[in-house]
Amino acid sequence: MSLARNVDLLRRLPRMDGLRLPDFGASADSSSPLQEVTGFGDNPGALRMFAFVPAQLQKPRALVVVLHGCGQTAAAYDLGAGWSTLARHYGFALVMPEQQRINNGNTCFNWFNPDDTARDSGEARSIREMIAHMVGAHRVDPRRIYITGLSAGGGMTSVMLATYPEVFAAGAIIAGLPYGIASNLREALDGMFHSPERPERELGDFVRRASNHRGFWPKVSVWHGSADRTVNPGNANEIVKQWLDLHDLPMIPMAETVVDGYPRQAWWNRDGETLVESYAITGMAHGTPLGLADNDQRYGVEGAFLIEAGISSSYHIAKFFGLTGWIQEAKKDEAKPVAPAKAAPVRSPAPHLARTIRVKVAEEKAEPKREQASRFDLGQVITRAMTAAGLMK
């Protein structure tokens, strides 16, 4: 990708309008379930608002904000990443802000422009107004609001988590950048291409200065392809450092597992709840990874910046948000009489979990006999192993 095009990805450049990215998804599928909402409130960032609310909603009601990448529309990214399909299946509301060319020639969210990245200003304020509208119009639980985004949308996800941390329970950043590393074009390009390392405290302070928030910080899931040449993969590590500092967690991962063939690192609090996780999609270029979910369903369609990788990031992000425990079909089954049936077969744990348990048991048994007698507890070993594998919070 040429320098001229990367420049155009990052800012409003009216004199360079001839150098635009292809209109990936500009002609969205007319069957998109997203509906445009107008008059949602103050809109200083001049964004468009699209939403989807399925007929049945899980309780308490939840909302996911999804931010598309450069050259995409809300409907096109929804089609590719499969968020409205997930929303319908698991019963949560969806809002998808959309950038306009009048703001950015390539429909990128302006994740580095100070006018759009400060609390109660520009695009950040517009997205916050959309959320407030959805909470009021659809009785969304204010404690169950989540956000995710790709590329520039990932950068804007970092912005929203930093400027309105009290609004979000969790966020997921795909091929994005940390908050606060750029306030002009030169810094933005440097962050994209080189991802200079910064001390974790400095990164955390960028977020602390973005608002007066001093309460609990949102949980964060980070995704990045190792072969990304558009946004340097080092940004994933910088985002992780930023949020580990905010959560006062150690830099060394508490667990390293393999999920659908890809390494996942995780950090949790004293209660065993995962607060930060990171997926490295080895060999993948710039985009959102797609694949079959754990329930053997496919969410999304391959396309530009939407890459078949054998892992459904949208599904795993929804799972990280705590949205996949509720299934519409379960409510229908509640009204049906239950006939006597054979006991359900016990499913063996995933291979990596079984290996983890065996390793933990071996470690416990290798301790001196006196310590072993007082400390060895198979139930505790299994619990810790399942937590490390991400199967328990």
N, C-alpha and C positions, 0 to 999 in steps of 0.2 A: 504494500500500500504506500503511495507516494506521500511525501511530507505535506503537499498541498491538500490532499484529501484528509489527512489526519488533522490538519489545522481546521478544516471545515467541519470535522466531527465535533469540535470543541467549543465553538462560539458562533455568534451571529456574524456573518461576514457578507453583507449585502453586495459588496463589489465583486464577490467571488461566487455569486449564485449559479454561474454556469458550471461550477465544479461541484456537483451534487452526487451523493451516493445514488445507486439505482433505487427505484421506488419499491423496495422489498415489501410486499404486502399492502401497498397503498390502495389497491383495489381489493378491499377485504371481501371475504365470502359474505354474500347477502343473507345467508342463513345464520349469521352470527346472532347468538342470543343476547348480546350486549345491547343495551338501550341508552341513548344519549339523554343526559339529565341537564337541563338548563336552569338558570336562576337558583343555583345551589348555595349562593352566598357571595362574599367578596372574592374577586378573582384577579388579584393584581398581577399574576403570572400569565394571564390570558390563556389558560389551558382549557381543553375540553374534558368533560366528565362522561364516562360510560360506566354502566353498572349492570349487574345481573343478580337477581334475588330468586332462588328456586322456590317452588311451591311449598316445600317442607323445609323447615330450618331446625337444626339441632338446638337444644337448650342447655345452657344459656346461649343466646344467639351470638355468632361470631362473624367478623368481617376481615377479609384479606384485601389489601391494597397491592396491586400489581403494576409495575412500571416497565414499559417496553424499552427496547434498545434503539439505537440510531437507525434511521431508515425504515422504521416499522410503525405500524398503527396499533392502537389498542386491540382492535378486532383481529388483526393478523397475528399479533403475539399471543393472544388468547387461543387462537386456532392452533398455533404451533406448540405452545407449552401446555395446553389442555386445561387451563384453570377453570373455565366454566363447566367442563365435564366433571372435574373434581368437586366443584361447588355443588353441582346437582346431585352427585352421588353421596357426598358427605354432609350436605345440608348447611352450607354457610354462604353468606352474602359476599359479593365481589364488587370492588370498584376499581376501574382502570383509567387513570388520568391519561390524556393524550396530548402530546406536544403539537404545536402548529408551526408551519413554516415561517410565519411572520415573526416567531420568536427565535427560530433556529433553522437554517437552511436545510438541514438534514434530519429534522425532527428529533434531535437529541435533547434530552433534559439538560439544562445548564447547571451541571453539578458543581462547577467551580466559580461561577459568577457570583460575587458577593451580594449583588442585588437579589439573587434568587436562592441563596443558601443561608440566609439569616432568619432567625425566628420572626414570624409575623411579617415576612417580606417576600415579595415575588412569588416564584413557583412553589416554594415551601408553604407559604400561606394559602395558596390556592388548593393544594392537596389537603392541607389541614381543614379547610372549609368543606371539601367534599366528604371527608370523614365525619365531620360534625353533622352534615346533612343526612348521611346514612344512619348514624346513631339515632337521630331524632325521627326520621321517617320510617325506620324498620325496627326500632327498639333493640338495637344491637347492644350487647353488654359492653360497657366501656373498658372492662378488664380483658376482653377477648378481641383485641384489634391487632392485626399483624401486617407486615409489609415485606415485599420482595421485589427485586428488579434485576435486569440484565444490563451490563455494560454501563452506559451513561445512566440508565435506570437503576443500576446497582450503585453508582456513585450518588444518585439522588436518594436511594434508600439509606445510604450512610448519612446523608444530610438530614433526612426526616428522623432517623433514630437519634441523632445528636441534638437537633433543635427542638424536638418534641418527645423526649424520652418517656415522659409520663403518660403519653398516649398509647404506646405500643408495649405489648407483652413480649413480642419477639420479632425478629427480622431475619431475612436471608438475602445475602449479597452474592450475585453471580457475576463473575468476571468484572468486578467493580473496583472501587478505590476507597481508601480511608477518608474520613471526614477531615477537612482542615488543611490538607497538604498543598492546596493550590488556591490562589485568589487572582491569578492572571493567566494569560495564555502560555507564557514561558514555563511557569510552574506546573501547569496542567500537562504540557507535553513531556516535561521531565518526569512527572509521576507516571504517565502512561508508558513511556518507553524504557525508563531506567529504574523506577521504583526505588529511589534512594532510601537506605535504611535510616530509621530514626529511633531514638530511645523510646521505650514503651511509655515512660512517664510523659514525655513530650506529646506523644500521640493521644494519650488519655486526656491531657490537659486541653487539647483542641476541642474535645467534646465537652469537658467540664465548663469551658468558657462560653459554650454555645447557648446555655440557658442557666436558670437559677436552680435547676433540679438537683436535689441532694438525696433522693430516695433510691428505691431499687432500680437497677438498670435493666433494659430489655435483654433477653437471651438472643444470641446471634449464631446463625449458620452461614458458613462461608464456602463457596464453590468456585473452582477455577481450573481451567484446562492447562496442563503443563506445557503444551505447545502453542499457547496463545501468543501471537505476535502483534496483536493490536493493543492489548493491555497486559503489561508485563506480569507474569505469574507471581513475582515477588510481592505484588500488592496484596495478595491473599494473606501472606504472612504478616504484613503490616496491619491489615484489618484485624487479624487475630490478636496481635500484640496490643492494639488499641483497646479492644474489649476485654482482654485478660487484665489489663491494668485497671480498667473501670470496675471490674468484678473482684479485683484483688486476688487474682489466681496466679499460680506459678507458670512460668514460660514452658516448662516441660510438660508434655501431655500426660494426663492421668490414664489414658487408654489409647492404644493404637490397634485398630481392627481393620478388616477388609470387608467392604460391603459391595456386593455385586461386582467384585473384581477390582475395586478401587480402595486405596487407603483412606481411612477416616481417623481423625484425631479428636479427642473429646476431653473436656474439663467439666467438673461438676462441683456443686457446693456440698456442705456437710450433710444435707438431707439426701444426697444422691441424685439431685436434679441436674441434668446437663444444662450448663449455662452458655458454653461456647463449643462449637464443633466446626471441623474443617474437612472438606472433601477435596482431594487432589485427583482430577480426572486425567490420568496419565495418557499422553499422546493426543489429547484433544485440543483443537484450535479454539478460536474465540466464539463463544456461543453458549446456549443452554443445553445441557445434556438430556437426551431423551432415551427411553427404554421401557421395558415392561416393569410394572410395579410389583410389589410383594404379592398382591392379590391377582396376579396374572392378567391385569388389565393394562392397556396402553393409553396413556394420556398425552395427546398432542400429535403433531404431524411434522415430519422432517422438512426443513426449508433453510433459507438463509439465516445464519446465526442460530439455527435450531438443529442440533447435531445428534444423530443416532450414536449413542455411546454404550448402550446396554444397561443404563441406569436411569430411572425416572426421577430427575431432580425435583420436579413439581410435587410428585407424590411424597418423596422423602422430606421435603420442606413442609408440606401439610402435616406429615406425621410429627415432625419436630415441633410444629405449632400446637400439637395436641388435638388435631381436627379429624383424625381418621378412626377414632374409636367409636364413632356413631355412624350407622349405616341405615339408609332409608328402609331397606327390605326388612330389617329387624322389627320395625313397628308393625308392618303388615303381618308378620308371623305371630305377633303377640296375641292377635285376635283368633288365631286358629287353635282348635283343640290339639293337644299334644298326645299322640298315641305312644304306648310303651315301645321303647326301642332299645336296641343294644347300646351298650356304653360306647361312646365315641372313642375311636382309636387314639392312643396317646402318640402325639407327634414327637419324634426325636428332635433334640435341639439342632440348630444349624451346625455344620461341621466346625466352623471356627469357634463356636461357643463350646462345643464338646472338647475341642483341643484346649481351650482356655481353662475349662474345669479340670481337665487332667493335669495340666501344668500346675494349677493352683493346689490341687490335692498333693501332687508330688512335692511341691515346695513345703507344704505344711508338714507332711510326713518326714521330710528331711531334717526338721528341727530336732534339737535334743529332746529326749524322752520326757523330761520333766515339763518342758514348755509345751510339748505336744499334748500331754495329758490335760493341761489346763486351757489350751488355746484351740485345739483342733475341733472344728465344728463344720461338718459337711454342708449343712444348710447355709451357713454363713459364706462358705467358699462359693457355693453355687450362686448365691445372691450377688456377691461381688463380681463374679465372672459375667453374670447377665447384665449387671450395670455397666461393666467395661465394654460389653458388646453392644451397648445402646439399646438393650431390650427391656431395661427397667430404668426408671428415673429416680 
